[in-house]
Amino acid sequence: MEERPGLPTTYERTVYKNPSEHHYMKVCLEFQDRGVGLSAAQFKQLIIWALKDLFGEVGAALPVDILTYEEKTLSAILRICSSGLVRLWSSLTLLGSYQGRKCAFRVIQVSPFLLALSGNSRELILD
């Protein structure tokens, strides 16, 4: 942008849309009762059930991949197509129970870049 004396300055606004095909979510499932365990298959089934409960068969058809799953902490990294991110997030947020037990998904991090989920500045401990 070039400034010319005596002429008003003009500004140009540029907006970039995120071209990422996928988004990644780090989530954790918490139960009110301690000691509830889920296999990776049960965890995925719960996610599909949450999507189906809120959005019907169309929601259940969203391609969600579990990239990592830790059975001890019930935490996972999920991959979802960017167009389905809001639907997945809202489905997980509104889920309240599993087999009669109260539970809640906590979304820890979301990013269009998988590498961004490898660290969390909120959990960083400096020596």
DRENTORKOL-3810 file (N, C-alpha, C; in nm, 4 decimals):
REM DRENTORKOL-3810
@n.u->0.0849; n.v->-0.1164; n.w->0.0000; ca.u->0.0000; ca.v->0.0000; ca.w->0.0000; c.u->0.0899; c.v->0.1233; c.w->0.0000
@n.u->0.0646; n.v->0.2110; n.w->-0.0878; ca.u->0.1486; ca.v->0.3288; ca.w->-0.1070; c.u->0.0758; c.v->0.4521; c.w->-0.0561
@n.u->0.1447; n.v->0.5335; n.w->0.0241; ca.u->0.0844; ca.v->0.6571; ca.w->0.0735; c.u->0.1199; c.v->0.7708; c.w->-0.0200
@n.u->0.0179; n.v->0.8494; n.w->-0.0530; ca.u->0.0404; ca.v->0.9664; ca.w->-0.1372; c.u->-0.0005; c.v->1.0902; c.w->-0.0588
@n.u->0.0850; n.v->1.1896; n.w->-0.0553; ca.u->0.0517; ca.v->1.3109; ca.w->0.0215; c.u->-0.0758; c.v->1.3755; c.w->-0.0324
@n.u->-0.1639; n.v->1.4138; n.w->0.0611; ca.u->-0.2855; ca.v->1.4843; ca.w->0.0232; c.u->-0.4027; c.v->1.3939; c.w->-0.0112
@n.u->-0.3796; n.v->1.2667; n.w->-0.0329; ca.u->-0.4884; ca.v->1.1738; ca.w->-0.0664; c.u->-0.5222; c.v->1.0891; c.w->0.0567
@n.u->-0.6489; n.v->1.0529; n.w->0.0730; ca.u->-0.6849; ca.v->0.9695; ca.w->0.1876; c.u->-0.6218; c.v->0.8305; c.w->0.1774
@n.u->-0.5878; n.v->0.7754; n.w->0.2907; ca.u->-0.5293; ca.v->0.6424; ca.w->0.2958; c.u->-0.6393; c.v->0.5384; c.w->0.2807
@n.u->-0.6134; n.v->0.4386; n.w->0.1987; ca.u->-0.7116; ca.v->0.3309; ca.w->0.1822; c.u->-0.6570; c.v->0.2046; c.w->0.2466
@n.u->-0.7492; n.v->0.1238; n.w->0.3000; ca.u->-0.7121; ca.v->-0.0006; ca.w->0.3636; c.u->-0.7816; c.v->-0.1144; c.w->0.2911
@n.u->-0.7133; n.v->-0.2254; n.w->0.2856; ca.u->-0.7699; ca.v->-0.3437; ca.w->0.2230; c.u->-0.7781; c.v->-0.4538; c.w->0.3266
@n.u->-0.8943; n.v->-0.5140; n.w->0.3383; ca.u->-0.9135; ca.v->-0.6231; ca.w->0.4338; c.u->-0.9052; c.v->-0.7553; c.w->0.3596
@n.u->-0.8205; n.v->-0.8437; n.w->0.4084; ca.u->-0.8050; ca.v->-0.9746; ca.w->0.3472; c.u->-0.8410; c.v->-1.0808; c.w->0.4504
@n.u->-0.9300; n.v->-1.1707; n.w->0.4128; ca.u->-0.9720; ca.v->-1.2776; ca.w->0.5016; c.u->-0.9339; c.v->-1.4113; c.w->0.4377
@n.u->-0.8623; n.v->-1.4926; n.w->0.5134; ca.u->-0.8232; ca.v->-1.6241; ca.w->0.4641; c.u->-0.9072; c.v->-1.7289; c.w->0.5340
@n.u->-0.9656; n.v->-1.8174; n.w->0.4572; ca.u->-1.0378; ca.v->-1.9286; ca.w->0.5159; c.u->-0.9398; c.v->-2.0436; c.w->0.5351
@n.u->-0.9630; n.v->-2.1190; n.w->0.6395; ca.u->-0.8753; ca.v->-2.2316; ca.w->0.6676; c.u->-0.8964; c.v->-2.3401; c.w->0.5617
@n.u->-0.7928; n.v->-2.3718; n.w->0.4853; ca.u->-0.8083; ca.v->-2.4714; ca.w->0.3789; c.u->-0.7947; c.v->-2.6164; c.w->0.4278
@n.u->-0.7800; n.v->-2.6366; n.w->0.5583; ca.u->-0.7583; ca.v->-2.7716; ca.w->0.6092; c.u->-0.8795; c.v->-2.8604; c.w->0.5836
@n.u->-0.8513; n.v->-2.9797; n.w->0.5403; ca.u->-0.9567; ca.v->-3.0758; ca.w->0.5129; c.u->-1.0105; c.v->-3.1375; c.w->0.6423
@n.u->-0.9238; n.v->-3.1496; n.w->0.7428; ca.u->-0.9616; ca.v->-3.2122; ca.w->0.8695; c.u->-0.9305; c.v->-3.1212; c.w->0.9874
@n.u->-0.9987; n.v->-3.1483; n.w->1.0982; ca.u->-0.9664; ca.v->-3.0885; ca.w->1.2270; c.u->-0.9403; c.v->-3.2028; c.w->1.3241
@n.u->-0.8631; n.v->-3.1729; n.w->1.4252; ca.u->-0.8268; ca.v->-3.2729; ca.w->1.5250; c.u->-0.8736; c.v->-3.2239; c.w->1.6618
@n.u->-0.9294; n.v->-3.3152; n.w->1.7392; ca.u->-0.9801; ca.v->-3.2818; ca.w->1.8720; c.u->-0.9182; c.v->-3.3742; c.w->1.9759
@n.u->-0.8695; n.v->-3.3159; n.w->2.0820; ca.u->-0.8254; ca.v->-3.3956; ca.w->2.1959; c.u->-0.9396; c.v->-3.3892; c.w->2.2972
@n.u->-0.9968; n.v->-3.5046; n.w->2.3293; ca.u->-1.1128; ca.v->-3.5103; ca.w->2.4186; c.u->-1.0877; c.v->-3.6077; c.w->2.5325
@n.u->-1.1635; n.v->-3.5890; n.w->2.6382; ca.u->-1.1557; ca.v->-3.6763; ca.w->2.7545; c.u->-1.2981; c.v->-3.7026; c.w->2.8015
@n.u->-1.3288; n.v->-3.8266; n.w->2.8317; ca.u->-1.4605; ca.v->-3.8643; ca.w->2.8813; c.u->-1.4518; c.v->-3.8828; c.w->3.0318
@n.u->-1.5397; n.v->-3.8139; n.w->3.1044; ca.u->-1.5401; ca.v->-3.8219; ca.w->3.2496; c.u->-1.6744; c.v->-3.8758; c.w->3.2963
@n.u->-1.6689; n.v->-3.9747; n.w->3.3851; ca.u->-1.7891; ca.v->-4.0328; ca.w->3.4443; c.u->-1.8041; c.v->-3.9825; c.w->3.5871
@n.u->-1.9290; n.v->-3.9691; n.w->3.6305; ca.u->-1.9550; ca.v->-3.9291; ca.w->3.7681; c.u->-1.9063; c.v->-4.0375; c.w->3.8629
@n.u->-1.9280; n.v->-4.1629; n.w->3.8244; ca.u->-1.8799; ca.v->-4.2763; ca.w->3.9035; c.u->-1.7395; c.v->-4.3137; c.w->3.8575
@n.u->-1.6533; n.v->-4.3404; n.w->3.9508; ca.u->-1.5159; ca.v->-4.3818; ca.w->3.9176; c.u->-1.5146; c.v->-4.5279; c.w->3.8728
@n.u->-1.4103; n.v->-4.5643; n.w->3.8011; ca.u->-1.3896; ca.v->-4.7035; ca.w->3.7662; c.u->-1.4633; c.v->-4.7524; c.w->3.6435
@n.u->-1.5179; n.v->-4.6635; n.w->3.5633; ca.u->-1.5854; ca.v->-4.7057; ca.w->3.4406; c.u->-1.4804; c.v->-4.7158; c.w->3.3307
@n.u->-1.4752; n.v->-4.8287; n.w->3.2638; ca.u->-1.3793; ca.v->-4.8488; ca.w->3.1558; c.u->-1.4489; c.v->-4.8736; c.w->3.0243
@n.u->-1.3909; n.v->-4.8233; n.w->2.9189; ca.u->-1.4431; ca.v->-4.8435; ca.w->2.7836; c.u->-1.3301; c.v->-4.8859; c.w->2.6919
@n.u->-1.3579; n.v->-4.9792; n.w->2.6050; ca.u->-1.2608; ca.v->-5.0152; ca.w->2.5022; c.u->-1.2661; c.v->-4.9083; c.w->2.3926
@n.u->-1.1717; n.v->-4.9133; n.w->2.3014; ca.u->-1.1708; ca.v->-4.8175; ca.w->2.1907; c.u->-1.2969; c.v->-4.8305; c.w->2.1057
@n.u->-1.3444; n.v->-4.9530; n.w->2.0865; ca.u->-1.4661; ca.v->-4.9755; ca.w->2.0074; c.u->-1.5880; c.v->-4.9159; c.w->2.0771
@n.u->-1.5969; n.v->-4.9327; n.w->2.2092; ca.u->-1.7087; ca.v->-4.8750; ca.w->2.2843; c.u->-1.7031; c.v->-4.7227; c.w->2.2835
@n.u->-1.5828; n.v->-4.6678; n.w->2.2916; ca.u->-1.5624; ca.v->-4.5233; ca.w->2.2876; c.u->-1.6124; c.v->-4.4670; c.w->2.1543
@n.u->-1.5738; n.v->-4.5331; n.w->2.0454; ca.u->-1.6178; ca.v->-4.4879; ca.w->1.9128; c.u->-1.7696; c.v->-4.5021; c.w->1.8995
@n.u->-1.8251; n.v->-4.6103; n.w->1.9494; ca.u->-1.9697; ca.v->-4.6310; ca.w->1.9427; c.u->-2.0444; c.v->-4.5218; c.w->2.0184
@n.u->-1.9880; n.v->-4.4782; n.w->2.1303; ca.u->-2.0485; ca.v->-4.3707; ca.w->2.2084; c.u->-2.0489; c.v->-4.2399; c.w->2.1293
@n.u->-1.9410; n.v->-4.2130; n.w->2.0583; ca.u->-1.9329; ca.v->-4.0925; ca.w->1.9756; c.u->-2.0375; c.v->-4.0978; c.w->1.8645
@n.u->-2.0497; n.v->-4.2120; n.w->1.7985; ca.u->-2.1485; ca.v->-4.2274; ca.w->1.6913; c.u->-2.2900; c.v->-4.2146; c.w->1.7474
@n.u->-2.3125; n.v->-4.2716; n.w->1.8656; ca.u->-2.4440; ca.v->-4.2609; ca.w->1.9277; c.u->-2.4779; c.v->-4.1152; c.w->1.9597
@n.u->-2.3788; n.v->-4.0381; n.w->2.0087; ca.u->-2.4009; ca.v->-3.8963; ca.w->2.0404; c.u->-2.4372; c.v->-3.8185; c.w->1.9137
@n.u->-2.3675; n.v->-3.8466; n.w->1.8041; ca.u->-2.3984; ca.v->-3.7809; ca.w->1.6762; c.u->-2.5379; c.v->-3.8174; c.w->1.6278
@n.u->-2.5708; n.v->-3.9453; n.w->1.6394; ca.u->-2.7021; ca.v->-3.9918; ca.w->1.5931; c.u->-2.8141; c.v->-3.9341; c.w->1.6793
@n.u->-2.7909; n.v->-3.9234; n.w->1.8081; ca.u->-2.8923; ca.v->-3.8716; ca.w->1.8999; c.u->-2.9278; c.v->-3.7262; c.w->1.8673
@n.u->-2.8281; n.v->-3.6468; n.w->1.8289; ca.u->-2.8522; ca.v->-3.5050; ca.w->1.8023; c.u->-2.8870; c.v->-3.4765; c.w->1.6568
@n.u->-2.8237; n.v->-3.5490; n.w->1.5636; ca.u->-2.8401; ca.v->-3.5175; ca.w->1.4215; c.u->-2.8995; c.v->-3.6310; c.w->1.3384
@n.u->-2.9399; n.v->-3.7391; n.w->1.4007; ca.u->-3.0015; ca.v->-3.8490; ca.w->1.3283; c.u->-2.9006; c.v->-3.9288; c.w->1.2468
@n.u->-2.9514; n.v->-3.9989; n.w->1.1467; ca.u->-2.8665; ca.v->-4.0847; ca.w->1.0634; c.u->-2.7593; c.v->-4.0049; c.w->0.9889
@n.u->-2.7913; n.v->-3.8816; n.w->0.9518; ca.u->-2.6933; ca.v->-3.7969; ca.w->0.8820; c.u->-2.5742; c.v->-3.7693; c.w->0.9735
@n.u->-2.6018; n.v->-3.7406; n.w->1.0999; ca.u->-2.4938; ca.v->-3.7170; ca.w->1.1957; c.u->-2.4110; c.v->-3.8412; c.w->1.2201
@n.u->-2.4781; n.v->-3.9558; n.w->1.2285; ca.u->-2.4069; ca.v->-4.0815; ca.w->1.2536; c.u->-2.3171; c.v->-4.1207; c.w->1.1373
@n.u->-2.3448; n.v->-4.0657; n.w->1.0205; ca.u->-2.2652; ca.v->-4.0978; ca.w->0.9015; c.u->-2.1396; c.v->-4.0127; c.w->0.8892
@n.u->-2.1196; n.v->-3.9149; n.w->0.9781; ca.u->-1.9986; ca.v->-3.8325; ca.w->0.9714; c.u->-1.8750; c.v->-3.9203; c.w->0.9928
@n.u->-1.7747; n.v->-3.9048; n.w->0.9082; ca.u->-1.6539; ca.v->-3.9860; ca.w->0.9273; c.u->-1.5672; c.v->-3.9319; c.w->1.0415
@n.u->-1.5661; n.v->-4.0031; n.w->1.1526; ca.u->-1.4854; ca.v->-3.9668; ca.w->1.2694; c.u->-1.3836; c.v->-4.0780; c.w->1.2902
@n.u->-1.2584; n.v->-4.0412; n.w->1.3005; ca.u->-1.1519; ca.v->-4.1393; ca.w->1.3232; c.u->-1.0910; c.v->-4.1177; c.w->1.4612
@n.u->-1.0662; n.v->-4.2257; n.w->1.5318; ca.u->-0.9934; ca.v->-4.2190; ca.w->1.6578; c.u->-0.8478; c.v->-4.2493; c.w->1.6258
@n.u->-0.7636; n.v->-4.1474; n.w->1.6374; ca.u->-0.6218; ca.v->-4.1652; ca.w->1.6044; c.u->-0.5453; c.v->-4.2263; c.w->1.7209
@n.u->-0.5746; n.v->-4.1806; n.w->1.8420; ca.u->-0.5147; ca.v->-4.2401; ca.w->1.9617; c.u->-0.6235; c.v->-4.2529; c.w->2.0671
@n.u->-0.6104; n.v->-4.3546; n.w->2.1499; ca.u->-0.7056; ca.v->-4.3736; ca.w->2.2594; c.u->-0.6315; c.v->-4.4306; c.w->2.3788
@n.u->-0.6517; n.v->-4.3686; n.w->2.4929; ca.u->-0.5894; ca.v->-4.4161; ca.w->2.6160; c.u->-0.6998; c.v->-4.4635; c.w->2.7098
@n.u->-0.7059; n.v->-4.5927; n.w->2.7304; ca.u->-0.8151; ca.v->-4.6532; ca.w->2.8066; c.u->-0.8125; c.v->-4.6138; c.w->2.9541
@n.u->-0.6949; n.v->-4.5922; n.w->3.0109; ca.u->-0.6845; ca.v->-4.5556; ca.w->3.1526; c.u->-0.7506; c.v->-4.4217; c.w->3.1815
@n.u->-0.7282; n.v->-4.3244; n.w->3.0944; ca.u->-0.7797; ca.v->-4.1890; ca.w->3.1173; c.u->-0.9042; c.v->-4.1582; c.w->3.0346
@n.u->-0.9460; n.v->-4.2527; n.w->2.9502; ca.u->-1.0603; ca.v->-4.2329; ca.w->2.8589; c.u->-1.0426; c.v->-4.1075; c.w->2.7745
@n.u->-0.9209; n.v->-4.0871; n.w->2.7269; ca.u->-0.8929; ca.v->-3.9704; ca.w->2.6426; c.u->-0.8510; c.v->-4.0168; c.w->2.5036
@n.u->-0.8785; n.v->-3.9307; n.w->2.4053; ca.u->-0.8526; ca.v->-3.9680; ca.w->2.2668; c.u->-0.8226; c.v->-3.8448; c.w->2.1831
@n.u->-0.7604; n.v->-3.8699; n.w->2.0697; ca.u->-0.7461; ca.v->-3.7673; ca.w->1.9666; c.u->-0.8320; c.v->-3.8133; c.w->1.8493
@n.u->-0.9248; n.v->-3.7272; n.w->1.8109; ca.u->-1.0192; ca.v->-3.7578; ca.w->1.7036; c.u->-0.9865; c.v->-3.6759; c.w->1.5802
@n.u->-1.0143; n.v->-3.7337; n.w->1.4635; ca.u->-1.0013; ca.v->-3.6595; ca.w->1.3370; c.u->-1.1403; c.v->-3.6532; c.w->1.2742
@n.u->-1.1793; n.v->-3.5326; n.w->1.2338; ca.u->-1.3105; ca.v->-3.5106; ca.w->1.1733; c.u->-1.2926; c.v->-3.4190; c.w->1.0528
@n.u->-1.3730; n.v->-3.4383; n.w->0.9503; ca.u->-1.3674; ca.v->-3.3459; ca.w->0.8370; c.u->-1.4100; c.v->-3.2086; c.w->0.8882
@n.u->-1.3463; n.v->-3.1055; n.w->0.8386; ca.u->-1.3694; ca.v->-2.9704; ca.w->0.8900; c.u->-1.5154; c.v->-2.9293; c.w->0.8853
@n.u->-1.5877; n.v->-2.9742; n.w->0.7845; ca.u->-1.7287; ca.v->-2.9372; ca.w->0.7734; c.u->-1.8146; c.v->-3.0010; c.w->0.8827
@n.u->-1.7660; n.v->-3.1059; n.w->0.9476; ca.u->-1.8420; ca.v->-3.1732; ca.w->1.0526; c.u->-1.7977; c.v->-3.1390; c.w->1.1935
@n.u->-1.7005; n.v->-3.0483; n.w->1.2062; ca.u->-1.6445; ca.v->-3.0162; ca.w->1.3374; c.u->-1.7504; c.v->-2.9651; c.w->1.4345
@n.u->-1.8325; n.v->-2.8725; n.w->1.3926; ca.u->-1.9321; ca.v->-2.8136; ca.w->1.4827; c.u->-2.0345; c.v->-2.9181; c.w->1.5256
@n.u->-2.0739; n.v->-3.0043; n.w->1.4339; ca.u->-2.1704; ca.v->-3.1091; ca.w->1.4684; c.u->-2.1118; c.v->-3.2069; c.w->1.5706
@n.u->-1.9866; n.v->-3.2474; n.w->1.5499; ca.u->-1.9235; ca.v->-3.3390; ca.w->1.6449; c.u->-1.9089; c.v->-3.2727; c.w->1.7810
@n.u->-1.8598; n.v->-3.1512; n.w->1.7818; ca.u->-1.8358; ca.v->-3.0796; ca.w->1.9074; c.u->-1.9664; c.v->-3.0635; c.w->1.9857
@n.u->-2.0723; n.v->-3.0217; n.w->1.9178; ca.u->-2.1995; ca.v->-3.0027; ca.w->1.9869; c.u->-2.2566; c.v->-3.1354; c.w->2.0355
@n.u->-2.2409; n.v->-3.2421; n.w->1.9590; ca.u->-2.2896; ca.v->-3.3735; ca.w->2.0012; c.u->-2.2186; c.v->-3.4217; c.w->2.1266
@n.u->-2.0878; n.v->-3.4053; n.w->2.1306; ca.u->-2.0112; ca.v->-3.4478; ca.w->2.2475; c.u->-2.0455; c.v->-3.3631; c.w->2.3693
@n.u->-2.0643; n.v->-3.2338; n.w->2.3475; ca.u->-2.0948; ca.v->-3.1436; ca.w->2.4579; c.u->-2.2300; c.v->-3.1756; c.w->2.5213
@n.u->-2.3275; n.v->-3.2131; n.w->2.4388; ca.u->-2.4622; ca.v->-3.2370; ca.w->2.4887; c.u->-2.4865; c.v->-3.3794; c.w->2.5398
@n.u->-2.3903; n.v->-3.4673; n.w->2.5219; ca.u->-2.4041; ca.v->-3.6036; ca.w->2.5735; c.u->-2.4002; c.v->-3.5999; c.w->2.7260
@n.u->-2.4940; n.v->-3.6686; n.w->2.7903; ca.u->-2.5004; ca.v->-3.6626; ca.w->2.9363; c.u->-2.4925; c.v->-3.7954; c.w->3.0074
@n.u->-2.5088; n.v->-3.9065; n.w->2.9325; ca.u->-2.5037; ca.v->-4.0359; ca.w->3.0002; c.u->-2.4643; c.v->-4.1460; c.w->2.9026
@n.u->-2.4147; n.v->-4.2549; n.w->2.9613; ca.u->-2.3795; ca.v->-4.3743; ca.w->2.8855; c.u->-2.4226; c.v->-4.4942; c.w->2.9683
@n.u->-2.5133; n.v->-4.5727; n.w->2.9158; ca.u->-2.5680; ca.v->-4.6907; ca.w->2.9841; c.u->-2.6161; c.v->-4.6575; c.w->3.1256
@n.u->-2.6883; n.v->-4.5473; n.w->3.1373; ca.u->-2.7451; ca.v->-4.5071; ca.w->3.2652; c.u->-2.6492; c.v->-4.4397; c.w->3.3609
@n.u->-2.5258; n.v->-4.4217; n.w->3.3216; ca.u->-2.4274; ca.v->-4.3552; ca.w->3.4072; c.u->-2.4021; c.v->-4.2148; c.w->3.3546
@n.u->-2.4022; n.v->-4.1162; n.w->3.4446; ca.u->-2.3788; ca.v->-3.9781; ca.w->3.4041; c.u->-2.2336; c.v->-3.9598; c.w->3.3619
@n.u->-2.2174; n.v->-3.8891; n.w->3.2493; ca.u->-2.0828; ca.v->-3.8651; ca.w->3.1979; c.u->-2.0804; c.v->-3.7339; c.w->3.1202
@n.u->-1.9611; n.v->-3.6895; n.w->3.0890; ca.u->-1.9440; ca.v->-3.5673; ca.w->3.0100; c.u->-1.8134; c.v->-3.5747; c.w->2.9328
@n.u->-1.8178; n.v->-3.5310; n.w->2.8075; ca.u->-1.6957; ca.v->-3.5167; ca.w->2.7293; c.u->-1.6363; c.v->-3.3800; c.w->2.7572
@n.u->-1.5075; n.v->-3.3757; n.w->2.7769; ca.u->-1.4343; ca.v->-3.2494; ca.w->2.7902; c.u->-1.3481; c.v->-3.2342; c.w->2.6660
@n.u->-1.3672; n.v->-3.1247; n.w->2.5954; ca.u->-1.2843; ca.v->-3.0968; ca.w->2.4789; c.u->-1.1622; c.v->-3.0217; c.w->2.5290
@n.u->-1.0460; n.v->-3.0834; n.w->2.5163; ca.u->-0.9220; ca.v->-3.0275; ca.w->2.5692; c.u->-0.8589; c.v->-2.9298; c.w->2.4702
@n.u->-0.8450; n.v->-2.9736; n.w->2.3455; ca.u->-0.7853; ca.v->-2.8907; ca.w->2.2412; c.u->-0.8486; c.v->-2.9230; c.w->2.1069
@n.u->-0.8503; n.v->-2.8236; n.w->2.0191; ca.u->-0.8970; ca.v->-2.8409; ca.w->1.8817; c.u->-0.8024; c.v->-2.7646; c.w->1.7912
@n.u->-0.7645; n.v->-2.8264; n.w->1.6802; ca.u->-0.6743; ca.v->-2.7598; ca.w->1.5868; c.u->-0.6862; c.v->-2.8222; c.w->1.4480
@n.u->-0.6610; n.v->-2.7427; n.w->1.3440; ca.u->-0.6546; ca.v->-2.8012; ca.w->1.2106; c.u->-0.5205; c.v->-2.8717; c.w->1.1867
@n.u->-0.4305; n.v->-2.8613; n.w->1.2837; ca.u->-0.2978; ca.v->-2.9211; ca.w->1.2708; c.u->-0.2766; c.v->-3.0236; c.w->1.3818
@n.u->-0.2511; n.v->-3.1468; n.w->1.3443; ca.u->-0.2317; ca.v->-3.2537; ca.w->1.4415; c.u->-0.1146; c.v->-3.2253; c.w->1.5342
@n.u->-0.0088; n.v->-3.1675; n.w->1.4809; ca.u->0.1103; ca.v->-3.1391; ca.w->1.5608; c.u->0.0799; c.v->-3.0443; c.w->1.6769
@n.u->-0.0187; n.v->-2.9581; n.w->1.6603; ca.u->-0.0540; ca.v->-2.8630; ca.w->1.7658; c.u->-0.1070; c.v->-2.9326; c.w->1.8905
@n.u->-0.1575; n.v->-3.0547; n.w->1.8767; ca.u->-0.2113; ca.v->-3.1272; ca.w->1.9908; c.u->-0.1047; c.v->-3.2036; c.w->2.0677
@n.u->0.0191; n.v->-3.2005; n.w->2.0190; ca.u->0.1259; ca.v->-3.2752; ca.w->2.0865; c.u->0.1680; c.v->-3.2091; c.w->2.2167
@n.u->0.1399; n.v->-3.0806; n.w->2.2323; ca.u->0.1751; ca.v->-3.0113; ca.w->2.3548; c.u->0.0633; c.v->-2.9175; c.w->2.3963
@n.u->0.0583; n.v->-2.8870; n.w->2.5249; ca.u->-0.0444; ca.v->-2.7981; ca.w->2.5756; c.u->0.0234; c.v->-2.6984; c.w->2.6687
@n.u->0.0224; n.v->-2.5716; n.w->2.6329; ca.u->0.0900; ca.v->-2.4697; ca.w->2.7134; c.u->0.0281; c.v->-2.4561; c.w->2.8518
@n.u->-0.0970; n.v->-2.4982; n.w->2.8672; ca.u->-0.1613; ca.v->-2.4904; ca.w->2.9987; c.u->-0.1060; c.v->-2.5942; c.w->3.0951
@n.u->-0.0467; n.v->-2.7005; n.w->3.0415; ca.u->0.0092; ca.v->-2.8058; ca.w->3.1265; c.u->0.1613; c.v->-2.8005; c.w->3.1312
@n.u->0.2200; n.v->-2.6988; n.w->3.0714; ca.u->0.3658; ca.v->-2.6864; ca.w->3.0659; c.u->0.4236; c.v->-2.6573; c.w->3.2034
@n.u->0.5236; n.v->-2.7341; n.w->3.2404; ca.u->0.5914; ca.v->-2.7123; ca.w->3.3688; c.u->0.7345; c.v->-2.6697; c.w->3.3377
@n.u->0.7665; n.v->-2.5492; n.w->3.3815; ca.u->0.9007; ca.v->-2.4949; ca.w->3.3590; c.u->0.9876; c.v->-2.5216; c.w->3.4803
@n.u->1.1098; n.v->-2.5641; n.w->3.4566; ca.u->1.2028; ca.v->-2.5901; ca.w->3.5674; c.u->1.2826; c.v->-2.4666; c.w->3.5997
END
